[in-house]
Amino acid sequence: MKGNKTLAAILITALSLVVLASTGCTKVITAPAGSAANTVTASGMGTVQATPDIAEMSFGVSTQSSNAKTALDDASKVAEKITAALKKAGVKDEDIQTRDVNVYPQYGDSGGSQTVTGYQASVTVTAKVRDIGTLGDVITAANQAGANSINGPTFTVADQAPHRAKAIEKAVADARKSAEAMAKAAGKSVGAVLSVSSSDVSVVPGPVFATAESAGAAKSVPIEAGQLDITSTVTVIFELK
């Protein structure tokens, strides 16, 4: 008898909870079993072109000496000259940075064993050139100041936001075209957008090359900045009607 009363109390409590859940502020809607979402998923790509307004360059110097300190001192002196030349060419102080200071031994074979024969030191100075028109003069100035390793330029756009937005717009429009084609083939039409996801927007520069030899040979290195391709890829889920 006592067990029956306990079971009855549990059932009454459970029923009370069901009533409270149905009359509360939160409503949970569950789709009927076996039903499928009436949607279509499509990918799209959009590309816009932008004119670069910043170029990043890297200028390095490498020296050798029998003494590690001397090798580093020599490289540091040339790096200081490169920095001064960059400033004189119009690069701002805040756009110049020293990176990758290295000193390492050089080895030679002596009587079947490896011995230290000297030291090599290297220092790299990077520059962000905001006036593309002066880039050729900047490269030449750094080379003439002693840079024997030149890498770049890497072109970019200071404010990418407007270009990114246009690329995403085009990508969504492209996805809609694909979705409409699929919907038409299924005898339906595309409705509202239910979900949009975007991958990272990529910026692809055109090829530009500069070497220490070409910089030294020319009065000013010829530079063509070209255009940047800013591309976005999206995946969109549309309602089917």
C-alpha positions in Angstrom: 0.0 0.0 0.0 2.8 2.4 0.9 4.5 1.7 -2.4 1.4 2.5 -4.4 1.1 5.9 -2.6 4.7 6.7 -3.4 4.2 5.8 -7.1 1.0 8.0 -7.2 2.9 10.9 -5.7 5.7 10.6 -8.4 3.1 10.5 -11.2 1.3 13.6 -9.8 4.6 15.5 -9.6 5.5 14.6 -13.2 2.2 15.8 -14.5 2.6 19.1 -12.6 6.0 19.7 -14.2 4.4 19.1 -17.7 1.7 21.6 -16.9 4.3 24.2 -15.7 6.4 23.7 -18.7 3.5 24.3 -21.1 2.4 27.5 -19.3 5.9 29.0 -18.7 7.7 31.8 -20.6 9.9 29.4 -22.6 8.4 27.4 -25.4 10.3 24.5 -27.0 9.1 23.5 -30.5 10.2 20.2 -31.9 9.9 19.3 -35.6 7.7 16.3 -36.3 9.7 13.0 -36.5 10.9 12.2 -40.0 10.5 15.8 -41.4 13.4 17.3 -43.4 14.5 21.0 -43.6 13.2 22.4 -46.9 16.5 24.3 -47.8 19.2 24.5 -50.4 22.9 25.2 -49.6 25.1 26.9 -52.1 28.7 28.3 -52.2 29.7 31.5 -53.9 32.9 33.5 -54.6 33.4 37.2 -55.1 36.5 39.1 -56.2 37.2 42.8 -56.3 40.3 44.7 -57.3 42.0 47.3 -55.1 44.9 49.6 -55.7 47.6 49.0 -53.1 48.7 52.0 -51.1 51.4 50.3 -48.8 54.5 48.3 -49.7 56.5 46.3 -47.1 60.2 45.8 -47.8 62.9 43.9 -46.0 66.6 44.9 -46.2 69.3 42.7 -44.8 73.1 42.9 -44.3 75.4 40.0 -43.6 79.1 40.3 -42.5 81.9 37.9 -41.6 84.8 38.1 -39.2 87.1 35.8 -37.2 85.5 37.4 -34.1 81.8 37.2 -33.2 81.7 40.8 -31.8 83.4 42.3 -34.8 81.0 40.5 -37.2 78.0 41.9 -35.3 79.5 45.4 -34.9 80.1 45.5 -38.7 76.6 44.4 -39.5 75.1 46.8 -37.0 77.0 49.7 -38.5 75.6 48.9 -42.0 72.1 48.5 -40.5 72.4 52.0 -39.0 73.3 53.3 -42.5 70.4 51.5 -44.0 68.0 53.0 -41.4 69.4 56.5 -42.0 69.0 56.0 -45.8 65.4 54.9 -45.4 64.5 58.0 -43.3 66.2 60.2 -45.9 64.2 58.6 -48.6 61.0 59.5 -46.8 60.1 56.5 -44.7 58.7 57.5 -41.3 60.5 56.4 -38.1 57.4 54.4 -36.9 57.5 52.4 -40.2 61.1 51.2 -39.7 61.8 48.2 -37.6 65.0 46.1 -36.8 64.4 42.4 -37.0 66.3 39.1 -37.1 69.7 39.9 -35.4 71.8 36.8 -35.8 75.3 35.7 -35.0 76.5 32.1 -35.7 79.8 30.3 -36.2 81.2 29.0 -39.4 82.9 25.7 -39.5 85.6 24.1 -41.5 87.2 20.7 -41.8 90.6 20.5 -40.1 92.3 17.1 -39.8 89.0 15.3 -40.0 87.2 17.3 -37.3 85.0 20.4 -37.4 86.5 23.6 -36.1 85.2 27.2 -35.9 86.8 29.2 -38.7 84.9 32.5 -38.1 81.6 34.1 -37.5 78.8 35.4 -39.6 76.4 38.1 -38.4 73.2 39.4 -40.0 70.7 42.2 -39.3 67.4 42.8 -41.1 65.7 46.2 -41.3 62.1 46.3 -42.5 60.3 49.3 -43.9 56.7 50.1 -44.6 56.5 52.5 -47.5 53.2 54.4 -47.6 54.0 56.4 -50.8 54.2 53.8 -53.5 55.7 56.3 -55.9 58.9 56.5 -53.9 59.4 52.8 -53.5 62.0 52.5 -56.3 64.1 55.3 -54.7 63.7 53.6 -51.2 65.0 50.3 -52.5 67.9 52.0 -54.3 68.8 54.0 -51.2 68.9 51.0 -49.0 71.0 49.0 -51.4 73.5 51.9 -51.8 73.7 52.1 -48.0 75.0 48.5 -47.8 71.9 46.2 -47.9 73.1 43.0 -49.6 69.8 41.2 -49.2 66.6 42.7 -50.4 63.1 41.1 -50.3 59.8 42.4 -51.3 57.7 44.3 -52.0 54.6 42.9 -50.3 51.7 45.2 -51.4 48.6 45.7 -49.3 45.8 48.1 -48.7 45.6 50.2 -45.5 41.8 50.0 -45.2 40.6 46.7 -46.5 37.1 46.9 -44.9 35.2 48.4 -47.9 36.8 46.0 -50.4 36.1 43.0 -48.1 32.4 44.1 -47.9 32.1 44.3 -51.7 33.8 40.9 -52.1 31.4 39.3 -49.7 28.4 41.0 -51.5 29.5 39.5 -54.8 30.1 36.1 -53.2 26.5 36.0 -51.7 25.1 37.0 -55.1 27.1 34.3 -56.7 25.8 31.7 -54.2 22.2 32.9 -54.9 22.6 32.2 -58.6 23.7 28.7 -57.9 20.9 28.2 -55.4 18.3 29.4 -57.9 19.6 27.0 -60.6 19.3 24.1 -58.2 15.9 25.2 -57.0 14.6 25.5 -60.6 15.9 22.0 -61.4 13.9 20.8 -58.4 10.7 22.7 -59.4 11.0 25.1 -56.5 12.1 28.7 -55.9 14.6 30.3 -53.5 13.3 32.1 -50.5 14.8 33.8 -47.5 18.5 33.5 -46.4 18.6 31.3 -43.4 22.4 31.2 -42.8 25.6 32.7 -44.2 29.1 31.8 -43.4 32.3 33.3 -44.8 35.8 32.1 -45.0 38.8 34.4 -44.6 39.1 37.0 -47.3 42.3 36.5 -49.2 44.4 39.3 -50.7 46.5 38.2 -53.7 49.2 40.6 -55.0 50.7 40.6 -58.5 54.3 39.5 -58.9 57.0 42.2 -58.4 60.7 41.4 -58.0 63.6 43.4 -56.7 67.2 42.2 -56.1 70.3 43.8 -54.6 71.9 43.6 -58.1 69.1 45.3 -59.9 68.8 48.0 -57.3 72.5 48.8 -57.6 72.4 48.8 -61.4 69.5 51.2 -61.8 69.3 54.8 -60.8 65.9 53.9 -59.3 64.3 50.5 -59.3 61.2 50.4 -61.6 58.1 49.4 -59.7 54.6 48.6 -60.9 52.2 48.1 -58.1 49.4 46.7 -60.2 46.2 45.6 -58.5 45.3 43.4 -55.6 42.6 40.7 -55.9 40.5 40.6 -52.8 38.5 37.4 -52.8 35.8 36.1 -50.4 34.1 32.7 -50.4 30.8 32.1 -48.6 28.4 29.3 -47.9 24.7 30.3 -47.8 21.6 28.3 -46.8 18.4 29.4 -48.5 14.8 28.5 -47.8 13.1 26.6 -50.6 9.5 27.6 -51.5 
